[in-house]
Amino acid sequence: MKTMTKLIVAASALALAPAAPAMAQSVAYTDVQQVLGSSAAAKLADEQMRVTYKATYDQVESRSRVLQAELNAMIVKFQADQKTNPNNPSLQTQAKAIQDKQRAAQEELGRLSDPIERVNAYVLEQIDTKLDAAVTAAMAKKKVALLLQRGAVIKNTPGTDLTQDIVNELNVLVPNVSITPPANWQPGQNRPGAQAAPAAPQPQGR
């Protein structure tokens, strides 16, 4: 009877004892760009941008199709001439023309996309101001002591990717952002630690 009583008491004590803390996961990894792009604020901003800047998106897409068609025609001609006469001196000229065309097309599309790229940079920069807090919160909840960028990981085990956890924290901290940059906004000025440009020195009286 005494032995049975001891066993019951021991079992009760074990049942009432607080659970041992989970083993800390000391290392995890993430992809910062994926975090920013996967956040709810970024996705909402993208939807708003495609409405507000629809004309710009349409212009870029339309011009891209035209330039690609022109480039494809040049490539087809080059390949046909190459088969007909591989030693044709004009092939080198055609190849250079294709390269020049590609470069010019990229520059033109870049100029057309500038308004969209500027807004997108403003969106991501607003989200980025909350990234450190989101990372800190996610690491604390998962008991992570060291966080690596995904590119530095050679091999991982399941559960070491903290990307979605950071996205979840970021969604709480910054559910939405503006897609209208101030007139004088420049990339980089909203990031933590960014300082305003110093005022121009005033001319001194003689």
C-alpha positions in Angstrom: 0.0 0.0 0.0 2.8 2.4 0.9 4.6 1.7 -2.4 1.4 2.3 -4.3 0.8 5.6 -2.5 4.3 6.7 -3.3 3.8 6.0 -6.9 0.5 7.9 -7.0 2.1 10.9 -5.3 5.1 10.9 -7.7 2.8 10.6 -10.7 0.6 13.5 -9.4 3.7 15.7 -8.9 4.9 14.9 -12.4 1.5 15.8 -13.9 1.4 19.1 -12.0 5.0 20.1 -12.8 5.4 22.8 -15.4 6.3 21.6 -18.8 10.0 21.9 -19.7 10.7 24.7 -22.1 11.2 23.7 -25.7 14.7 23.5 -26.9 15.9 26.8 -28.3 16.4 26.9 -32.0 19.6 28.8 -32.1 20.0 29.3 -35.9 17.5 30.1 -38.6 17.5 31.9 -42.0 15.3 34.2 -44.1 15.1 36.1 -47.4 14.7 39.8 -46.7 13.5 40.7 -50.2 10.9 37.9 -50.1 9.8 39.1 -46.7 9.2 42.7 -48.0 7.5 41.5 -51.2 5.3 39.0 -49.4 3.9 41.4 -46.8 0.3 42.3 -46.8 1.2 46.0 -47.2 3.3 45.3 -50.3 0.6 43.2 -51.9 -2.1 45.8 -51.2 0.1 48.5 -52.6 0.8 46.5 -55.7 -3.0 46.2 -56.3 -3.5 49.9 -55.8 -0.6 50.8 -58.1 -2.0 48.8 -60.9 -5.1 50.8 -60.7 -3.6 54.3 -60.1 -0.8 53.9 -62.6 -2.6 51.7 -65.1 -1.7 54.0 -68.0 2.0 53.6 -67.3 1.8 49.8 -66.9 -0.1 49.6 -70.2 2.4 51.9 -71.9 5.3 49.8 -70.7 3.7 46.5 -71.7 2.6 47.8 -75.1 6.0 49.2 -75.9 7.7 46.1 -74.6 5.8 44.0 -77.1 6.7 46.2 -80.0 10.4 46.3 -79.1 10.4 42.5 -78.6 8.8 42.0 -82.0 11.4 44.2 -83.7 14.2 42.4 -81.9 12.8 39.0 -82.8 12.7 40.0 -86.5 16.4 41.0 -86.4 17.3 37.7 -84.7 15.4 35.6 -87.2 17.1 37.4 -90.1 20.5 37.0 -88.5 20.0 33.3 -88.0 18.7 32.8 -91.6 21.7 34.7 -93.0 24.0 32.7 -90.8 22.7 29.4 -92.2 22.9 30.6 -95.8 26.4 32.1 -95.6 28.2 31.6 -92.3 31.1 33.7 -93.6 29.1 36.7 -94.6 30.9 39.8 -93.3 27.6 41.5 -92.6 26.8 39.0 -89.8 29.1 40.8 -87.5 27.4 44.1 -88.2 24.0 42.4 -87.7 25.1 40.9 -84.4 26.2 44.4 -83.1 22.9 45.9 -84.3 21.0 43.3 -82.2 23.1 44.1 -79.1 22.6 47.8 -79.6 18.9 47.2 -80.1 18.7 45.2 -76.9 20.5 47.9 -74.9 18.4 50.7 -76.3 15.2 48.7 -75.6 16.2 48.2 -72.0 17.0 51.8 -71.5 13.7 53.0 -73.1 11.7 50.6 -71.0 13.6 51.7 -67.9 12.7 55.3 -68.6 9.1 54.4 -69.1 9.0 52.4 -65.9 10.7 55.1 -63.8 7.4 56.4 -62.2 6.4 52.9 -61.2 9.9 52.0 -59.9 9.9 55.2 -57.8 6.6 54.4 -56.2 7.6 50.8 -55.6 10.8 52.0 -53.9 8.7 54.3 -51.7 6.4 51.4 -50.8 9.2 49.0 -49.8 11.0 51.7 -47.9 8.0 52.3 -45.7 7.7 48.6 -44.9 11.5 48.4 -44.4 11.2 50.8 -41.4 9.3 48.1 -39.5 11.4 45.1 -40.7 13.9 45.2 -37.8 11.0 45.1 -35.2 9.3 42.2 -37.1 12.6 40.3 -37.2 13.2 40.8 -33.5 9.7 39.6 -32.6 9.8 36.6 -34.8 13.3 35.6 -33.5 12.1 35.9 -29.9 9.0 33.8 -30.5 11.0 31.0 -32.1 13.9 31.4 -29.7 16.3 32.1 -32.5 19.7 33.5 -31.5 21.3 33.8 -35.0 19.5 34.7 -38.2 21.2 34.2 -41.6 20.4 35.4 -45.1 19.1 32.5 -47.2 22.1 32.8 -49.6 24.5 31.9 -46.7 22.8 28.6 -46.0 24.4 25.5 -47.4 22.0 22.9 -45.9 19.0 23.3 -43.6 16.5 21.2 -41.6 12.7 21.7 -41.6 11.6 24.6 -39.4 14.7 26.8 -39.8 13.1 29.1 -42.3 11.8 32.2 -40.4 10.6 34.0 -43.5 6.8 33.5 -43.0 7.1 34.2 -39.2 8.7 37.6 -40.0 6.0 38.3 -42.6 3.3 37.6 -40.0 4.9 40.0 -37.6 5.4 42.6 -40.3 1.7 42.4 -41.3 0.8 43.4 -37.7 3.2 46.3 -37.6 2.5 47.7 -41.0 -0.8 46.5 -42.6 -0.7 49.1 -45.3 1.4 52.0 -46.7 1.0 54.9 -49.0 1.6 54.7 -52.8 2.0 58.5 -53.1 5.6 59.7 -52.5 6.0 63.3 -51.4 7.1 65.6 -54.2 10.6 66.0 -52.7 11.0 62.3 -51.6 14.3 60.6 -52.4 15.0 56.9 -51.9 16.7 56.2 -48.6 15.4 59.1 -46.6 12.7 57.1 -44.7 15.1 54.4 -43.5 16.0 54.3 -39.8 19.1 56.5 -39.2 18.6 58.5 -42.4 19.5 62.1 -41.9 18.1 65.1 -43.7 20.5 66.7 -46.1 22.4 69.6 -44.5 21.2 73.1 -45.4 23.1 75.0 -48.0 25.5 77.5 -46.4 24.3 81.1 -46.4 26.5 83.7 -48.0 28.2 85.8 -45.3 28.2 89.6 -45.4 31.3 91.4 -46.4 
